[in-house]
């Protein structure tokens, strides 16, 4: 066996946490060791960065925001992700470089190519084996977040609908450009159906029976 790096992407409310929990339990049941993590916030340093980028009061310059995400990523990849992969674990990660490209590169207007370049440098070139894109209408996603947490939104969740639509469009464009890496799943489907599709794609990657 070998370590595998699987990322989950998508807009707010798409169900990334739920699907990661289900996939993790299934993989453990098939004998794989799983590390679940996230960006930002997958390290002690990352927790502090997460508080700044998502909950800082007042204006945060878009470039400062992008560089904070890159700093979190550099620390996270070096101290958490690569060591887990070296131990032959399956890393399930909530958000990675594609989120920076979508949110800061496109949503903030900083340029997709520039943000991908900075992010790839920060990650020392580490690419996912599979990226699962949970695609969902932005209005539905926002309603899910509101139902779960009331009207408590972080800095990015509080952005206008046009911002979130541009993020969704960016994710879909990346998936179209790299069909070999992305699995696009309609997150409006039932939780069980979304998980079934995810398991079918992950099974050959991690060498387990999809049943």
VOGU-3710 file (C-alpha; in Angstrom, 3 decimals, decimal comma):
1> xxxxxxxxxx> 0,000/0,000/0,000  0,973/3,612/-0,414  -0,124/6,902/1,055  -2,847/8,753/-0,815  -3,762/12,419/-0,724  -7,470/13,144/-1,268  -8,894/16,650/-1,043  -12,502/17,777/-0,785  -13,503/21,074/-2,360  -16,682/23,024/-2,878
11> xxxxxxxxxx> -18,650/25,995/-1,650  -19,932/26,541/1,868  -22,669/24,106/2,865  -21,774/21,525/0,224  -21,293/18,765/2,802  -17,524/18,317/2,795  -17,306/17,537/6,512  -20,128/14,990/6,430  -18,746/13,205/3,388  -15,214/13,160/4,828
21> xxxxxxxxxx> -16,518/11,597/8,044  -18,369/8,876/6,129  -15,441/8,190/3,809  -12,994/8,042/6,703  -15,100/5,480/8,576  -15,423/3,371/5,430  -11,675/3,435/4,768  -10,854/2,530/8,369  -13,309/-0,351/8,080  -11,285/-1,567/5,113
31> xxxxxxxxxx> -8,044/-1,492/7,060  -6,621/1,846/5,958  -5,150/4,358/8,379  -6,745/7,740/7,748  -5,679/11,258/8,670  -8,468/13,825/8,476  -7,322/17,410/8,332  -8,248/20,794/6,930  -6,947/24,109/5,652  -6,664/26,508/7,241
41> xxxxxxxxxx> -6,274/25,173/10,774  -4,602/21,779/10,476  -1,694/22,745/12,764  -1,271/24,815/15,928  0,025/27,675/13,796  -2,813/27,080/11,347  -5,432/27,458/14,077  -4,166/30,975/14,756  -4,051/31,768/11,039  -7,604/30,430/10,625
51> xxxxxxxxxx> -8,819/32,832/13,288  -7,194/35,716/11,424  -8,434/34,921/7,929  -11,976/33,943/8,900  -12,758/36,014/11,975  -10,463/39,058/12,018  -12,405/42,244/12,644  -11,935/45,000/10,122  -10,461/44,928/6,659  -7,921/42,291/5,626
61> xxxxxxxxxx> -6,171/43,164/2,363  -6,810/40,463/-0,271  -3,084/39,874/-0,820  -2,530/39,574/2,924  -5,376/37,067/3,066  -3,863/35,017/0,238  -0,426/35,000/1,852  -1,852/33,925/5,208  -3,469/30,945/3,495  -0,144/30,168/1,804
71> xxxxxxxxxx> 1,710/30,336/5,131  -0,813/27,954/6,684  -0,365/25,597/3,729  3,427/25,578/3,922  3,368/24,648/7,613  0,594/22,111/7,166  2,109/20,245/4,232  5,563/20,008/5,775  4,547/19,029/9,304  1,299/17,085/8,813
81> xxxxxxxxxx> 0,501/15,952/5,281  3,845/14,720/3,956  4,686/12,798/7,176  1,295/11,057/7,018  1,790/10,110/3,376  5,246/8,762/4,242  3,545/6,514/6,811  1,289/5,152/4,024  -1,791/6,831/5,428  -4,751/8,159/3,470
91> xxxxxxxxxx> -4,979/11,910/3,989  -8,511/13,301/3,672  -8,276/17,067/3,583  -10,993/19,707/3,640  -9,775/22,391/1,166  -6,410/22,832/-0,500  -4,839/24,837/-3,328  -7,992/24,820/-5,452  -9,823/26,757/-2,733  -7,153/29,456/-2,769
101> xxxxxxxxxx> -7,414/29,706/-6,547  -11,218/29,919/-6,399  -11,605/32,249/-3,419  -8,558/34,497/-3,606  -7,541/34,097/-7,243  -11,004/34,468/-8,750  -13,315/35,641/-5,971  -10,905/38,330/-4,760  -9,691/39,057/-8,276  -6,006/38,428/-7,555
111> xxxxxxxxxx> -5,525/36,161/-10,563  -5,914/32,380/-10,675  -2,448/31,756/-12,139  -0,705/33,961/-9,592  -2,443/32,351/-6,621  -1,837/28,833/-7,925  1,848/29,649/-8,360  2,216/30,985/-4,809  0,197/28,098/-3,383  2,130/25,427/-5,251
121> xxxxxxxxxx> 5,398/26,956/-4,060  4,112/26,991/-0,469  3,139/23,320/-0,763  6,488/22,431/-2,359  4,663/21,011/-5,363  2,492/18,478/-3,526  -0,583/17,650/-5,623  -3,627/15,583/-4,610  -4,148/12,110/-6,033  -7,865/12,876/-6,205
131> xxxxxxxxxx> -9,933/16,014/-5,676  -13,615/15,567/-4,875  -15,629/18,617/-5,875  -19,009/18,776/-4,143  -20,900/21,090/-6,474  -23,937/22,896/-5,111  -26,084/25,907/-5,976  -24,782/28,793/-3,885  -28,239/29,728/-2,570  -28,827/26,184/-1,358
141> xxxxxxxxxx> -25,396/26,098/0,255  -25,974/29,347/2,106  -29,346/28,092/3,331  -27,685/24,946/4,682  -25,102/26,992/6,574  -27,818/29,230/8,004  -29,864/26,212/9,089  -26,852/24,710/10,835  -25,491/27,848/12,491  -28,173/30,490/12,318
151> xxxxxxxxxx> -27,009/33,780/10,838  -23,428/33,396/12,112  -21,204/33,608/9,021  -17,437/33,983/8,838  -15,699/36,602/6,689  -15,862/34,574/3,485  -19,343/33,163/4,059  -20,565/36,747/4,535  -19,561/37,767/1,007  -22,311/38,569/-1,508
161> xxxxxxxxxx> -23,913/35,962/-3,712  -21,987/37,134/-6,784  -18,715/36,377/-4,993  -19,818/32,834/-4,166  -21,095/32,272/-7,704  -17,688/33,275/-9,083  -16,088/30,788/-6,675  -18,408/28,011/-7,832  -17,706/28,827/-11,472  -13,965/28,740/-10,749
171> xxxxxxxxxx> -14,183/25,309/-9,154  -16,150/23,959/-12,109  -13,666/25,442/-14,579  -10,758/23,765/-12,751  -12,597/20,447/-12,809  -13,209/20,794/-16,542  -9,516/21,539/-17,090  -8,303/18,526/-15,050  -10,865/15,730/-15,430  -8,283/13,118/-14,497
181> xxxxxxxxxx> -7,831/14,595/-11,018  -11,349/15,778/-10,216  -14,474/13,861/-9,320  -17,427/16,224/-9,582  -20,447/15,196/-7,516  -23,852/16,874/-7,381  -24,060/17,767/-3,688  -27,831/18,237/-3,979  -28,172/14,447/-4,180  -28,841/12,447/-1,028
191> xxxxxxxxxx> -25,978/11,986/1,432  -25,914/8,253/0,673  -25,793/8,743/-3,092  -22,993/11,303/-2,839  -21,033/8,906/-0,645  -21,639/6,004/-3,026  -20,151/7,968/-5,898  -17,192/9,055/-3,810  -16,429/5,498/-2,657  -16,596/4,211/-6,237
201> xxxxxxxxxx> -13,889/6,700/-7,239  -11,729/6,226/-4,143  -11,797/2,416/-4,024  -9,353/1,727/-6,885  -7,086/4,503/-5,681  -6,661/2,953/-2,242  -7,001/-0,653/-3,425  -10,141/-1,647/-1,537  -13,492/-3,174/-2,519  -16,029/-0,381/-3,174
211> x> -18,865/-2,395/-1,547
//
